[in-house]
C-alpha cells in the first residue's frame, strides 16, 4: 500500500463520500444522483461495466472504498457524454468517472491490465513528446500493446485500411522518423513540468 493511500485512509476513515468530494473532479455531484439509471441505459458500453455509474455513486455513499477504487468501471468511459446529456439532474458523470480513475491511479489502486488505462497512458506519452499526436506511432503501439504476435495479427488484419489511408495522404510513413511537432516543444515540456510540480504540491498538502 502506498504512503499516500494510507494517508487518505487515515484522513477520511469511514467517510469515503467526503474523500471523493475533496479529491475527485466534480466529486461534489455524487450526492445528487437519484439512482434513475438513465446514465447506464444511455452508455454504449453499458452491458460491459462491472458497476454502472449510478451503482458506483451508490457504492461511494455506502463507503465501499476498495470496491470502487479497484474497479475497472471508471476505465470503461469513452467520453461520449451521452450520460451527461440525458441525466435528469445534469450530473457531470463523464468528469466524475475520469476523476475517479485518475484518483485511483494516484493511490496506486488502478487495475494493472485495463486496456483503456493502457491506451490513456500511451496517448499521453505520444502527445507530450512533441505536442502533437503521431498517429502512426500511436497506432503501432496499440497494435503491439498485448505482445508481438498479437500485434502482427492486428497489423495484417488492418493492412488494407492502412494502405488506403496512405493513398489518401491521411497517414505518412515519414511519421516514423518523428512527424510534426508544436513550434515550442521545450516550452510545452516546461509547462507540463510546472503543472506536475503544482499537482504534487497539492497532493502533498491534501495528504497532510
Sine and cosine of phi, psi and omega as CSV:
sin_phi,cos_phi,sin_psi,cos_psi,sin_omega,cos_omega
0.00,0.00,0.75,-0.66,-0.02,-1.00
-0.94,0.35,0.43,-0.90,0.03,-1.00
-0.87,0.49,-0.63,0.78,-0.02,-1.00
-0.90,0.43,-0.68,0.73,0.03,-1.00
-0.88,0.48,-0.69,0.73,0.01,-1.00
-0.89,0.46,-0.64,0.77,0.03,-1.00
-0.88,0.47,-0.66,0.75,0.00,-1.00
-0.93,0.38,-0.60,0.80,0.05,-1.00
-0.88,0.48,-0.70,0.71,-0.02,-1.00
-0.93,0.37,-0.66,0.75,-0.06,-1.00
-0.92,0.39,-0.62,0.78,-0.10,-0.99
-0.91,-0.41,0.41,0.91,-0.07,-1.00
-0.77,0.64,0.85,-0.52,0.05,-1.00
0.99,0.14,0.07,1.00,-0.02,-1.00
-0.64,-0.77,0.95,0.31,-0.04,-1.00
-0.92,0.39,-0.55,0.83,0.02,-1.00
-0.86,0.50,-0.69,0.73,0.03,-1.00
-0.90,0.44,-0.62,0.79,0.03,-1.00
-0.88,0.48,-0.69,0.72,0.02,-1.00
-0.91,0.41,-0.69,0.72,0.01,-1.00
-0.87,0.50,-0.60,0.80,-0.06,-1.00
-0.99,0.12,-0.42,0.91,-0.19,-0.98
-0.83,-0.55,-0.15,0.99,-0.06,-1.00
-0.92,-0.40,0.71,-0.70,0.03,-1.00
-0.79,0.61,0.78,-0.62,0.00,-1.00
0.87,0.49,0.35,0.94,-0.06,-1.00
-0.87,0.49,-0.40,0.92,0.01,-1.00
-0.88,0.48,-0.39,0.92,-0.08,-1.00
-0.98,0.21,-0.28,0.96,-0.09,-1.00
-0.82,0.58,-0.66,0.75,-0.05,-1.00
-0.93,0.37,-0.19,0.98,-0.02,-1.00
-1.00,0.05,-0.16,0.99,-0.03,-1.00
-0.91,0.42,0.75,-0.66,0.00,-1.00
-0.96,-0.28,0.22,0.98,0.14,-0.99
0.89,0.46,0.59,0.81,0.00,-1.00
-0.98,0.20,-0.44,0.90,0.04,-1.00
1.00,0.10,0.10,1.00,0.01,-1.00
-0.87,0.49,-0.60,0.80,-0.01,-1.00
-0.88,0.48,-0.69,0.72,-0.02,-1.00
-0.92,0.39,-0.64,0.77,0.01,-1.00
-0.94,0.34,-0.36,0.93,-0.02,-1.00
-1.00,-0.02,-0.24,0.97,-0.11,-0.99
-0.99,0.16,0.80,-0.59,0.02,-1.00
-0.87,0.50,-0.44,0.90,-0.01,-1.00
-0.98,-0.22,0.25,0.97,-0.06,-1.00
-0.72,0.69,-0.72,0.69,-0.04,-1.00
-0.92,0.40,-0.26,0.97,-0.10,-0.99
-0.98,-0.21,-0.04,1.00,0.01,-1.00
-0.95,0.30,0.68,-0.74,0.15,-0.99
-0.90,0.43,-0.71,0.71,0.09,-1.00
-0.67,-0.74,0.88,-0.48,0.03,-1.00
-0.91,0.41,0.27,-0.96,-0.12,-0.99
-0.79,0.61,-0.74,0.67,-0.07,-1.00
-0.91,0.40,-0.46,0.89,0.07,-1.00
-0.96,0.29,-0.62,0.79,0.08,-1.00
-0.86,0.51,-0.69,0.72,-0.02,-1.00
-0.90,0.43,-0.64,0.77,0.03,-1.00
-0.90,0.43,-0.64,0.77,0.01,-1.00
-0.92,0.39,-0.58,0.81,0.05,-1.00
-0.88,0.47,-0.73,0.69,-0.02,-1.00
-0.93,0.37,-0.42,0.91,0.03,-1.00
-1.00,0.06,-0.02,1.00,0.06,-1.00
0.98,0.19,0.36,0.93,-0.03,-1.00
-1.00,0.09,0.94,0.35,-0.14,-0.99
-0.87,0.49,-0.82,0.57,-0.06,-1.00
-0.90,0.45,-0.67,0.74,-0.02,-1.00
-0.88,0.47,-0.60,0.80,0.00,-1.00
-0.96,0.27,-0.80,0.60,-0.14,-0.99
-0.95,0.32,-0.38,0.92,0.03,-1.00
-0.99,-0.12,0.03,1.00,-0.02,-1.00
-0.96,0.27,0.43,-0.90,0.11,-0.99
-1.00,0.07,-0.11,0.99,-0.17,-0.99
-0.84,0.53,-0.76,0.65,-0.08,-1.00
-0.87,0.49,-0.47,0.88,-0.05,-1.00
-0.98,0.19,-0.09,1.00,0.02,-1.00
-0.99,0.11,-0.26,0.96,-0.08,-1.00
-0.93,0.38,0.77,-0.64,0.00,-1.00
-0.95,-0.30,0.16,0.99,0.04,-1.00
0.89,0.46,0.64,0.76,0.06,-1.00
-0.99,0.17,-0.35,0.94,0.07,-1.00
0.94,0.35,0.21,0.98,0.09,-1.00
-0.86,0.51,-0.65,0.76,-0.05,-1.00
-0.89,0.45,-0.68,0.73,0.00,-1.00
-0.91,0.41,-0.67,0.74,-0.04,-1.00
-0.90,0.43,-0.49,0.87,-0.12,-0.99
-0.95,-0.30,-0.13,0.99,-0.01,-1.00
-0.90,0.43,0.83,-0.55,-0.02,-1.00
-0.86,0.51,-0.45,0.89,-0.02,-1.00
-0.97,-0.23,0.06,1.00,0.07,-1.00
0.93,0.37,0.50,0.86,0.02,-1.00
-0.91,0.41,0.67,-0.74,0.05,-1.00
-0.98,0.18,0.91,0.41,-0.18,-0.98
-0.88,0.48,-0.68,0.73,0.02,-1.00
-0.85,0.53,-0.71,0.71,-0.01,-1.00
-0.90,0.44,-0.64,0.77,0.00,-1.00
-0.91,0.40,-0.66,0.75,0.00,-1.00
-0.88,0.47,-0.73,0.69,0.03,-1.00
-0.92,0.40,-0.59,0.81,0.04,-1.00
-0.90,0.43,-0.66,0.75,0.04,-1.00
-0.90,0.43,-0.65,0.76,0.02,-1.00
-0.89,0.46,-0.70,0.72,0.01,-1.00
-0.89,0.45,-0.67,0.74,-0.01,-1.00
-0.92,0.40,-0.67,0.74,0.03,-1.00
-0.87,0.49,-0.64,0.77,0.03,-1.00
-0.91,0.41,-0.67,0.74,0.01,-1.00
-0.88,0.48,-0.58,0.82,0.00,-1.00
-0.99,0.17,-0.19,0.98,-0.05,-1.00
0.99,0.15,0.38,0.92,-0.07,-1.00
-0.94,-0.33,-0.05,1.00,-0.04,-1.00
-0.91,0.41,0.60,-0.80,0.04,-1.00
-0.84,0.54,0.71,-0.70,-0.12,-0.99
-0.96,0.29,-0.55,0.83,-0.13,-0.99
-0.93,-0.36,0.44,0.90,0.02,-1.00
-0.97,0.23,0.88,-0.48,-0.08,-1.00
-0.83,0.57,-0.66,0.75,-0.04,-1.00
-0.94,0.35,-0.50,0.87,0.08,-1.00
-0.92,0.38,-0.65,0.76,0.06,-1.00
-0.88,0.48,-0.71,0.70,-0.02,-1.00
-0.89,0.46,-0.70,0.72,-0.01,-1.00
-0.84,0.54,-0.67,0.74,-0.01,-1.00
-0.93,0.36,-0.66,0.75,0.02,-1.00
-0.90,0.44,-0.66,0.75,0.01,-1.00
-0.89,0.45,-0.70,0.71,-0.01,-1.00
-0.89,0.45,-0.72,0.69,0.00,-1.00
-0.88,0.48,-0.65,0.76,0.00,-1.00
-0.91,0.41,-0.72,0.69,-0.06,-1.00
-0.92,0.40,-0.70,0.72,-0.11,-0.99
-0.97,0.22,-0.21,0.98,0.00,-1.00
-0.90,0.43,-0.70,0.72,-0.04,-1.00
-0.80,-0.61,-0.09,1.00,-0.03,-1.00
1.00,-0.05,-0.08,1.00,0.07,-1.00
-0.66,-0.76,0.53,-0.85,-0.01,-1.00
-0.96,0.29,0.79,-0.61,0.13,-0.99
-1.00,-0.06,0.99,-0.14,-0.15,-0.99
-0.89,0.45,-0.58,0.81,-0.02,-1.00
-0.92,0.39,-0.73,0.68,0.01,-1.00
-0.91,0.41,-0.61,0.79,0.03,-1.00
-0.90,0.43,-0.69,0.73,0.02,-1.00
-0.88,0.48,-0.70,0.71,0.02,-1.00
-0.89,0.46,-0.66,0.75,0.03,-1.00
-0.87,0.49,-0.65,0.76,0.02,-1.00
-0.91,0.41,-0.67,0.75,0.00,-1.00
-0.86,0.51,-0.64,0.77,-0.14,-0.99
-0.98,-0.21,0.20,0.98,-0.07,-1.00
-0.94,0.33,-0.30,0.96,0.03,-1.00
-0.95,-0.33,0.37,0.93,0.06,-1.00
0.89,-0.45,0.34,-0.94,-0.08,-1.00
-0.91,0.41,-0.72,0.69,-0.03,-1.00
-0.87,0.49,-0.70,0.72,0.01,-1.00
-0.91,0.41,-0.58,0.82,0.01,-1.00
-0.91,0.41,-0.67,0.74,0.02,-1.00
-0.89,0.45,-0.69,0.73,0.02,-1.00
-0.87,0.49,-0.70,0.71,-0.01,-1.00
-0.92,0.39,-0.66,0.75,0.00,-1.00
-0.88,0.47,-0.69,0.73,0.01,-1.00
-0.91,0.42,-0.62,0.78,0.00,-1.00
-0.92,0.40,-0.52,0.85,-0.07,-1.00
-0.98,-0.17,0.12,0.99,-0.13,-0.99
-0.87,0.49,-0.64,0.77,-0.03,-1.00
-0.90,0.43,-0.63,0.77,0.04,-1.00
-0.92,0.40,-0.68,0.74,0.02,-1.00
-0.88,0.47,-0.70,0.72,0.02,-1.00
-0.90,0.44,-0.62,0.78,0.03,-1.00
-0.90,0.43,-0.63,0.77,0.03,-1.00
-0.92,0.40,-0.59,0.81,0.04,-1.00
-0.92,0.39,-0.65,0.76,-0.01,-1.00
-0.89,0.45,-0.59,0.81,-0.01,-1.00
-1.00,-0.03,0.16,0.99,0.03,-1.00
0.88,0.48,0.49,0.87,0.10,-0.99
-1.00,0.02,-0.16,0.99,-0.01,-1.00
-0.54,-0.84,0.76,-0.65,-0.04,-1.00
-0.86,-0.51,0.77,-0.64,0.06,-1.00
-0.86,0.51,-0.35,0.94,0.01,-1.00
-0.90,0.44,-0.32,0.95,0.01,-1.00
-0.90,0.43,-0.38,0.93,0.05,-1.00
-0.91,0.41,-0.42,0.91,-0.01,-1.00
-1.00,0.04,-0.03,1.00,0.05,-1.00
0.60,-0.80,-0.66,0.75,0.00,-1.00
0.95,0.32,-0.26,-0.97,-0.04,-1.00
-1.00,0.04,0.50,-0.86,0.08,-1.00
-0.72,-0.69,0.11,-0.99,0.05,-1.00
-0.97,0.26,0.22,-0.98,-0.08,-1.00
-0.93,0.36,-0.55,0.84,-0.08,-1.00
-0.82,-0.57,0.97,0.24,-0.02,-1.00
-0.90,0.44,-0.64,0.77,0.02,-1.00
-0.88,0.47,-0.65,0.76,0.03,-1.00
-0.90,0.44,-0.64,0.77,0.04,-1.00
-0.88,0.48,-0.72,0.69,-0.02,-1.00
-0.91,0.43,-0.61,0.80,0.04,-1.00
-0.91,0.43,-0.64,0.76,0.01,-1.00
-0.91,0.41,-0.69,0.72,0.01,-1.00
-0.91,0.40,-0.61,0.79,0.04,-1.00
-0.89,0.45,-0.68,0.73,0.01,-1.00
-0.91,0.42,-0.66,0.75,0.03,-1.00
-0.88,0.48,-0.64,0.77,0.04,-1.00
-0.90,0.43,-0.66,0.75,0.03,-1.00
-0.89,0.45,-0.67,0.75,0.02,-1.00
-0.91,0.42,-0.64,0.77,0.02,-1.00
-0.91,0.41,-0.67,0.74,0.02,-1.00
-0.91,0.42,-0.60,0.80,0.05,-1.00
-0.91,0.42,-0.66,0.75,0.01,-1.00
-0.91,0.42,-0.68,0.73,0.02,-1.00
-0.89,0.46,-0.68,0.74,0.02,-1.00
-0.88,0.47,-0.61,0.79,0.00,-1.00
-0.93,0.36,-0.66,0.76,-0.04,-1.00
-0.94,0.34,-0.42,0.91,-0.01,-1.00
-1.00,0.07,-0.18,0.98,-0.06,-1.00
-1.00,0.10,0.00,0.00,0.00,0.00
